[in-house]
């Protein structure tokens, strides 16, 4: 049962965080914020850390939200503020294929169309299981009171979304879904 009002969706690039977050938004009616949209400008530059932090703090102060994105520098305050965490811990090849499949596609979560699968970005994804995931799991262990859901396959997340019903406290109507 979905009873949270604030949720964080994290995982490797290409795992499908934004797709899952959109489905969660559609099911709950909660507002969805993409960290990539806050950090990146349409001209492929970024806002300052101060601007990013200010905008994120304003979102965290809201009553209800879903936040999509890793940005590990800001993960702790997001987890502290949320009730539910969804970690998409998918195999490296699934994530690499996910990024490759979205090249040339207009996306709601990015302010531009990716024209190529950048080599540096590819390496970051390849190293994600060794460099980022252990840190994420360590941080999650500090919050046993949070509703933490880890999906190891896309099928697991799809089954969860199909079977989850709404409870009190979400943006949707209880019992819908």
Buried (B, 14 or more C-beta within 10 A) or exposed (E): EBBBBBBBBBBBBBBBBBBBBBBBBEBBEBBBBBBBBBBBEEEEEEBEEEEBBEBBEEBBEEEBBBBBBBBEEBBEEBBEBBBBBBBBBBEBEBBBEBBEEBEEEEBEBBBEEBEEBEEEBBEBBBEBBEEBBEEBEEBBEEBEEBBBBBBEEBEBBBEBBEEBEBEEBBBBEBEEB
